[in-house]
Amino acid sequence: MRKLFFLLATLFCISGFSQEAFKKHHRIRAKYNFKAKLQKVDGKITSKNLDVVLMQDKYIKYMDLNEESKERKAIEEKIKKLKEGLLTNTTFYDSEGGEIIAKKEQVINPEFLKTIYHKGKEVPGYFKLNPCQVYKGNVLFEKEKVYVNLWNFPKETDASYEDAEKTAYYQLKDGQTIKLGSREWTATALTIPFKYRPKDSENDAIDNVFSTSFNAGIYLGYSLGWTKFNHRKKIGNRTIVNKVSFGGFVGPATEEVTVNNSNATAAQLGMDEKETIGLFSRGFGILYSRNKIAVGFFMGWDMAIGELGDDWNYGNRLWLGAGIGYDLFKI
């Protein structure tokens, strides 16, 4: 029972002490498709389109709106209520989306009406030209919107690309989720709590060994992942981040040399019949994380340092490692 507890405690030790992500980006598409939702309207079953489309805010001058459009009529209704004293003030927009708090004395001035805009939205011009293109971008999840800022936009001279620097967004309904793929380079300090050293089938002196000696290293890997953004209106949004990272590591380690795991004599090892040697450890690993929980599997080789290390049976032999950790990747 003691051995089982020790093994479990050791396994739950994988930890990233100072993880850093480089060139992290999400993969941005024009539209994300969802299964149609059936609903009953006037006794008939119809399907409702749940697609989430990337949009940008668009501001149209009030004077340029069609006189019969509902957008123009909504603004005129505000103006009318101000003039009749039914409202003390109301909000309009300028050409950049800034809010204008207007009162009666302003809306009776024809020049003022030339400065107000209607706030609408549209599909960004670059996706109109290339609807199937996938771009790189950074994201921010606030309230019902996942905001997007592209950063690998092509250098085009076409006027349709002028809105490339404007912030775009996916707008989610209550309970709706979108999943965006992600890519990043990851560097982290890493410990591997447990190593399994296989026996040598051609040498009976080299048997299976489980090692829990000190080791520390620097891990550099490339991560493929996906992030789920779930909008929950009343109880707060939820973000679930999944990553799979492939990479390599190097670092120092130690190991106890005894007469059982080496060719060293008792005289070489001294009174305690054991001696600690230094190792240079290197290898490869694969890590999977879901939010702050991570699982890792590793393979590597330890090169012994010093004269006594030459007698150690497991120098430069393959070992396997594994572990489970909390907060390996910062979210």
Secondary structure, DSSP 4 states (H G I P E B T S, - for coil): -HHHHHHHHHHTT-EESS-EEEEEEEEE-SEE--PPEEEEETTEEEEE---EE-EEEEEEEGGGS-TTSHHHHHHHHHHHHHHTTS-S-EEEE-TTS-EEEE-HHHHTSHHHHTT-EEEEEE--HHHHH-TT--EEEEEEEETTEEEEEESS-----SGGGGGGGS-EEEEPPTT-EEEEEEEEEEEEEEE---EEEPPBTTBTTS--EEE---B-EEEEEEEEEEEEEE--TTT--EEEEEEEEEEEEEEEEEEEEETTSBS--HHHHTTTTEEEEEEEEEEEEEEEEETTEEEEEEEEEEEEESTGGGGBTTTT-EEEEEEEEESSS--
